[in-house]
């Protein structure tokens, strides 16, 4: 078994690398992880939140922006003041939970803090449901553990401590799969709020998106690649379920070498990386 080295997550991936004036602006921020999480929250707005009501309809396309570099360039174009200064919703970039997680991850990595985005499900949006969600993990060297943070939920009262989520508040895609396969939860409780998309296909899809994030490739929530389409249609079969079983166990064990093998078998398409 090749254990995951936390230090490797201080190195940016293709969607968290920062350059030029953007890197300079981020370097000027305080190095405190809590401060960096709050900064990320203040640069984005979810159009589905009441604070996003003032956004023009054409701003919704910003949710397809992939990289932290592009997100920050848009922020600084609208308001060139330091990134830790308050911004009105219309001065922020429209994004999803994935964008909050990726931007937070980029800020932490830029300051040498090992961090990674995680794709899974949160229990604090809809009662008795696990809703499709992304959060950030940062490595706490003093406690020798990954601390889970939801930068989008800071000060919203959704969860007791958004800076240290409990296992009852968030499950990665693989954790959700193991919970279902061991009979602890029902697959029908997992899905996308406001849609009919619930069930095992959503869990398998997020397990693969989480696998990509653990390779420092943070895809968009709606990105799909083989064999996701068959999984969502319920036609992937028992063999693919067995693959997700093995992936979930490798993720739980933090087996870096085995996770790399899975990433090789289910690679993110070059079109997404481009």
C-alpha positions in Angstrom: 0.0 0.0 0.0 1.3 3.5 -0.9 0.0 5.9 1.7 -1.1 9.3 0.5 1.5 12.0 1.4 -0.4 15.1 2.6 2.4 17.4 1.4 1.6 16.4 -2.2 -1.6 18.3 -1.8 0.2 21.6 -1.2 1.1 21.5 -4.9 -1.5 23.0 -7.2 -3.2 21.0 -10.0 -4.4 22.3 -13.3 -7.4 24.1 -11.9 -5.8 25.5 -8.7 -2.5 26.9 -10.1 -2.2 30.7 -9.8 0.0 33.0 -11.8 0.8 36.6 -12.4 -1.1 39.4 -10.7 -3.5 36.9 -9.3 -0.8 35.0 -7.5 0.5 38.3 -6.1 -2.9 39.3 -4.8 -3.3 35.9 -3.1 0.3 36.1 -1.6 -0.8 39.3 0.1 -3.5 37.5 2.1 -3.0 36.4 5.7 -1.8 32.8 5.9 -4.4 31.7 8.5 -6.5 28.9 7.0 -9.7 30.3 8.6 -9.0 33.7 7.1 -8.4 32.1 3.7 -11.7 30.2 3.9 -13.5 33.4 4.7 -11.9 35.2 1.8 -13.0 32.5 -0.7 -16.5 32.7 0.6 -16.5 36.5 0.1 -15.5 36.2 -3.6 -18.3 34.0 -4.8 -22.0 34.0 -4.8 -24.4 31.1 -5.4 -27.2 32.3 -7.8 -29.6 30.1 -6.0 -29.1 31.9 -2.7 -31.1 35.1 -1.9 -27.9 37.2 -2.2 -27.6 36.1 -5.8 -31.0 37.5 -6.8 -29.5 40.7 -8.2 -27.3 38.9 -10.7 -28.1 39.3 -14.4 -29.2 36.0 -16.1 -26.2 35.9 -18.3 -24.0 35.7 -15.2 -25.2 32.1 -14.7 -22.7 31.0 -17.3 -19.9 31.7 -14.8 -20.8 28.4 -13.1 -18.9 26.7 -16.0 -15.6 28.5 -15.1 -13.2 25.8 -14.2 -10.0 27.3 -12.8 -9.3 29.3 -9.7 -7.1 31.5 -11.9 -10.1 32.5 -14.1 -12.3 33.0 -11.0 -9.9 35.4 -9.4 -9.2 37.3 -12.6 -13.0 37.9 -13.0 -13.2 39.1 -9.4 -10.2 41.5 -9.7 -11.6 42.8 -13.0 -14.8 43.8 -11.3 -13.1 45.2 -8.2 -9.3 45.5 -8.0 -9.2 46.1 -4.3 -7.4 43.5 -2.1 -9.1 40.1 -2.1 -10.0 40.2 1.6 -12.1 43.4 1.2 -15.9 43.0 1.4 -17.6 42.8 -2.0 -21.3 43.2 -3.0 -22.9 40.1 -4.6 -22.7 41.6 -8.1 -19.0 42.1 -7.7 -18.4 38.4 -7.0 -18.4 35.5 -9.4 -21.4 33.2 -9.7 -20.5 29.7 -8.7 -21.6 26.4 -7.2 -20.4 24.6 -4.1 -17.6 23.2 -6.3 -16.3 26.7 -7.0 -16.2 27.5 -3.2 -14.3 24.3 -2.6 -11.9 24.8 -5.5 -11.1 28.4 -4.8 -10.5 27.7 -1.1 -8.2 24.8 -2.1 -6.3 27.1 -4.4 -5.8 29.8 -1.7 -4.7 27.3 0.9 -2.2 25.6 -1.6 -0.8 29.0 -2.6 0.1 29.5 1.1 1.7 26.1 1.4 -1.2 24.4 3.2 -2.0 20.9 1.9 -5.6 21.0 0.8 -7.9 19.1 -1.5 -11.5 19.5 -2.7 -13.9 16.6 -2.0 -17.0 15.6 -3.9 -19.8 13.9 -2.0 -23.0 14.6 -0.1 -24.0 16.9 2.8 -26.7 16.2 5.4 -27.5 19.8 6.4 -29.5 21.1 3.4 -32.5 18.9 3.3 -33.8 16.9 6.4 -33.1 13.2 6.2 -31.4 13.6 2.8 -27.8 13.6 1.7 -27.5 16.3 -1.0 -24.8 16.5 -3.7 -22.1 18.8 -2.4 -18.4 19.8 -2.5 -16.2 20.8 0.5 -12.5 21.4 1.2 -10.1 19.4 3.3 -7.0 21.0 4.8 -4.2 19.0 6.5 -3.7 19.9 10.2 -0.2 18.8 11.0 -0.6 19.3 14.7 -3.5 16.8 14.8 -2.2 14.7 12.0 -5.6 14.6 10.2 -7.6 16.1 7.4 -10.0 18.7 8.6 -13.1 19.2 6.5 -14.3 22.7 5.9 -17.4 24.0 4.1 -16.5 27.6 3.0 -19.9 28.1 1.5 -21.6 27.4 4.8 -19.6 29.8 7.0 -21.9 31.9 9.3 -25.0 30.5 7.7 -26.1 28.4 10.7 -26.5 25.3 8.6 -24.0 23.2 10.6 -22.5 23.6 14.1 -18.9 24.1 12.9 -18.3 24.6 9.2 -14.5 24.7 9.9 -14.5 21.1 11.1 -17.3 19.1 9.7 -18.3 15.9 11.5 -18.8 12.6 9.6 -22.5 13.0 10.2 -22.5 16.2 8.1 -20.5 15.2 5.0 -19.6 12.0 3.2 -17.4 11.7 0.2 -18.8 9.8 -2.7 -16.8 6.7 -1.7 -17.9 7.0 2.0 -21.5 7.3 0.8 -21.1 4.2 -1.3 -19.7 2.2 1.7 -22.5 3.4 3.9 -25.1 2.1 1.4 -23.3 -1.2 0.7 -23.0 -2.0 4.4 -26.7 -1.2 5.0 -26.2 1.9 7.2 -28.0 4.2 4.8 -30.4 4.0 1.8 -29.1 4.9 -1.6 -32.4 6.7 -2.3 -31.4 9.4 0.3 -28.5 10.6 -1.9 -29.0 13.0 -4.8 -29.3 16.5 -6.2 -31.7 18.9 -4.5 -34.5 20.2 -6.6 -34.3 17.4 -9.1 -35.4 13.8 -9.5 -31.8 12.6 -9.6 -31.5 10.4 -6.5 -30.1 7.0 -6.0 -27.0 4.8 -6.5 -26.1 6.4 -9.9 -25.5 9.7 -8.1 -23.2 8.0 -5.5 -21.2 6.2 -8.2 -20.8 9.5 -10.1 -19.6 11.4 -7.1 -17.2 8.6 -6.2 -15.5 9.0 -9.6 -15.5 12.8 -9.3 -14.0 12.5 -5.9 -11.4 10.2 -7.3 -10.5 12.9 -9.8 -10.3 15.5 -7.1 -7.9 13.3 -5.2 -5.7 13.4 -8.3 -5.9 17.2 -8.0 -8.4 17.4 -10.9 -11.5 19.2 -9.7 -14.2 18.6 -12.4 -17.5 20.5 -12.6 -20.4 18.9 -10.8 -22.1 18.0 -14.1 -19.0 16.6 -15.9 -19.5 13.0 -17.1 -17.2 10.5 -18.6 -17.3 6.7 -19.2 -18.9 4.8 -17.6 -21.1 7.4 -15.8 -23.8 7.5 -18.5 -24.5 3.8 -18.1 -24.3 4.1 -14.3 -26.9 6.9 -14.3 -29.1 4.8 -16.6 -28.8 1.8 -14.3 -27.1 -0.4 -17.0 -23.5 -0.5 -15.8 -24.0 -3.8 -14.1 -22.7 -5.7 -11.1 -19.1 -5.6 -12.3 -19.0 -1.8 -12.1 -20.5 -1.9 -8.7 -17.6 -4.2 -7.7 -15.2 -1.6 -9.1 -16.8 1.1 -7.0 -16.6 -1.2 -4.0 -12.8 -1.5 -4.5 -12.5 2.2 -5.2 -14.3 3.1 -2.0 -12.1 0.8 0.0 -8.9 2.2 -1.6 -10.2 5.8 -0.8 -10.9 4.9 2.8 -7.4 3.3 3.2 -5.7 6.3 1.6 -3.9 4.0 -0.8 -2.3 6.4 -3.2 -0.9 3.8 -5.6 -4.2 2.0 -5.9 -6.1 5.3 -6.4 -3.7 6.2 -9.2 -4.5 2.9 -10.8 -8.2 3.7 -10.7 -7.6 7.1 -12.1 -5.7 5.5 -15.0 -8.7 3.2 -15.6 -11.2 6.0 -15.5 -9.3 9.0 -16.7 -10.8 12.5 -16.9 -11.2 13.3 -20.6 -8.7 15.7 -22.2 -11.6 17.9 -23.2 -12.3 18.7 -19.6 -8.6 19.3 -18.8 -8.4 21.7 -21.7 
